[in-house]
């Protein structure tokens, strides 16, 4: 039973109109190291129907190639060009406002490090012009203290994403937004957020797909990032309940998607039905 009482005709019209999909990964295709049932079949369905997609994730900890390897280990085959991370979007944003060689202090992992290197920034420990922060599963107090001191000394503060939590195989754990909250509390400086719910990631995904807004949808598990970003970008929004959003949270939220499904298997089954 779906949570939103959507007229069958309206639901059919929405799904039949879609030619492109911007798909979140964590909580949609997998949780931690566990694939969500129906994921390989869902991506096969999209390819068979000619529905273009980009896996656009706020998770900037890995490179696209590392995500490809992670997914392959779960039996899911994708190409690096089908993946767009918040780290890539953040590096692209910074490259638009700062020249190559700009000194950057990074809080993050391989995905952010590689993205910043690829656009020519110098990663430093002292006297940075910018602090760029994302998720770091190995973070320590000293790293956060250094970032705090740099921001308080006047370095620009840019962040990959505001996700407060992260869906893992162990359950819901702290996300990048939790680290940003600490830095903001310690510096009284709000970061410039690049990932969802801001629209930069969605816009870059649509450019990559060659997609029009009226035939594109955002698919995700988070109301405050995936769904809000889709709404801000002016595209259709599809929510799955396989990640961090559950029925009580959806019922309380002012942010509502266009359609709601239990998971990608449910979405695939419904989509196949309306296209039959």
N, C-alpha and C positions, 0 to 999 in steps of 0.2 A: 504494500500500500504506500503510495507516494504521499508526501506531507503536504504538498501544495495542490489544491483542487483546481487543476487546469483543464479547461474544456478540451475534449478529445480532438476536436477539429483544430483548435488553436495549437495544441501540442504537435499534431500532424503537420500543420503548416510550418511551424518552427523547424522541425527536424528535416522536412523536405527542402527547406530553403538553404540549408547549410552546405557550403562547399569547402570551408576551411575551419580548422579547430586548433585552438591554442591550449595545450594540455599541460597541467601541472603534473609533477611526478610523485613527490612524497605524499602519501595518503590517497593517491589516485591510482598509480600503477604498482606501488609497493609501499610497505611499512618497514623501515630499517632494511634488513637483509631478506625480507620475506615478500615474494611477489603476491599481489592481490589476485585471487582467482579470476580468470577471465581476461587478464591483461593481454597475453599473446593473441588470443582470438579477437579482441577488440581492435588491436592495431592492424591485424590482417584484414578485418572488416573494412577499416578506413581505406586501406590500400586498394582492396578489391573494388570498392565503390568510387575510387578516385577522389576521395576527400583528403585534401592536403592537410598536413598537421606539422606543428612544431611543438616539441616538448620544452616549454618555457618555465623554468623553475626558479624560485627564490633561493634555492639551495646553491650557494656559490662555493661550497667547500671543495668540489671536484672539477676537473677539466671535462669538456665534452667527451674526450677519449676515455677518461676514467668512468664517466657515466655509461658509455657504451659497454665497457668491460663489466661493470656492475650489473647492468641489465642482461648482458649475455649470460652471466652466471646464473641468472634466474630463468633462462630460456626465452628471453625477449630480445629480438634482433632489431637494432636501429643503427643509423649512421650518425657520425659526429655533426654533420650539417643539419640534422633534424633536432638538435639540442641547442637551446639558448639559455644561458644561466644569468643570474643577477650579477655575478662577477664580471661577465663579458659586457653586460649593459652598463655597469658602473665604470669599467675601464673606458668604454666608448664615450660615456658622458664626460669623464675627466679629460679625455683626449680632445674634447671639443672646447675646453676652457683653459687648458694648460699645455704648454709645448712639451715635446719629447725632452727627456732629461730632467723633468721636474722631480724634486725630491719628495718621496712618499714614505711615510711610516705605516706599515700594514698590520692590522689585526685580522688574521684569517688563515686560510690553508692553501693547498696547491692550486685550487681553482682560481682564487683571487690573485695569488702570486703570478701564475702563468699569464692571466689576462692583463695584468698591469705591465709585465715585462713585454708582452707582445705589442703593446702600443708605445713602448719606449720610455717608460718611467723608471727612475732610479729608486730602488728600495733602500732606505737608510734607517739608521737607529737614532741619529742626531740631526737636529735642525731641519725637520721636514717642513715643506710648504703645505702639505695636506696629511691628515690622518684618514686612512680609508679602512673601515671596519666591517667585518662580516663574521660569520660563525667560525669558531675555532673550538673543536672538541678537546683540545689539549691546553686550553688557556690557563695561565697562571696569574697570580696577583701582580707580579712584577710587570708583566706585559700590559696589563690594564693601567697600572700606575704610570708607566712610561707614556701611554697614549693620553692619559689625563693631563700630564704635565705639558705635553706638546700642544694639546688643544687650548689649555689655559695660557700658553705662551703665544697663542695667535694662529696656530695652524688651522687651515680649513678642515671641516669635519664632514666626511662623506661616508655613507653606509650603503651596503648592498640590499638589506631588507629588514623589515621591522617585526618578523615573526617571533612572537613571544615564546612559542612552544614549537616542538619538533616531534613528529610522530615516529617512534622507533619500535623495534620488535619487543622492547621491554615495556613500552607504554609511552605516555606523553612526557617529554623531558624539555629542559630549557632550550630556547632557540636563540638566534642572533639578536632578536629584539630584547631579550633579557640582558645581554651584554651591553647593548646600546643604552638601556635604561640605567645601568650602573654608570656608564661614562657620562650620560647626560646629567645624572644627579650629582656627579663629582665635578662637573665643569659648568653647569648651568647653560650649556650650549646644545641646541637641537641639531642633529645631523641632517644633511641633505640626503633623503632616502631616494634610491634609484629603482629598486625592485617594487613589486606589487605591495600596496595598492596604488602606487604611482603608475602612470601609464607608459613610461619609457620602454619597459620590457614588452608590453603588448604592442606598442607601435613598431618596435624593431621586428617583432615576430610577424606582424602583418606585412611589413616591407619585404621580409624574406620570403613570405608565401605569395606575394603579389595579390593580397586579399583585399576585398571590399568589406566595409563594416557591416553592411546589411546581409552578408552571406557568411559571416564569421561568428564563432562562439568561443567563449572562454570556459574551460572545463576544470574545476578544482574542488578542493575539499574544505577550503577556508572562506568564511564569509567576509572577514575583515581584510583579506588580501586578494585572493583569486576572484571572488565575486565582485567585490568593490572595484577592483581594477578593471574588470570587464565592463561594469556599468559606467565607470568614468570614461572608458575608451569608446563608449557608445555601441557596444556589441552585445549580442545575446549571452546569457550566462547559464551554465549548467552546473549544478552542485551534486557531488556524490557524498554519501554518508560513511565512506570507508576510511576516513581520516580523522581529523580533529573535531569536526562538527557532528553533533548528535541531535536527536529530535528536540530535547528541551532547549538546547542552545539556539536552534533554528527558530523555534516558537517565540523565543524572547527577543530575537534580533530585529532591528530596524532594517538591516540589509537583507534583502530577499532576492533569490535567484529567479530566473524565468522558469526553469524546470528543475526538479529534484529526482535523483535516482539513488537506489541503494548502493550501487557500485558500477564499474564499467561493464560488467556482465549484464546488469539490468538495462543500462543504456543501450548496449548493443542489441539486446533482444527487442527492445521497444523500437529502436531505429529500423531494424530489419523488418519489423511488422508494418511500420508506416510506409516503408519503401516498397513493400511487396505488391 
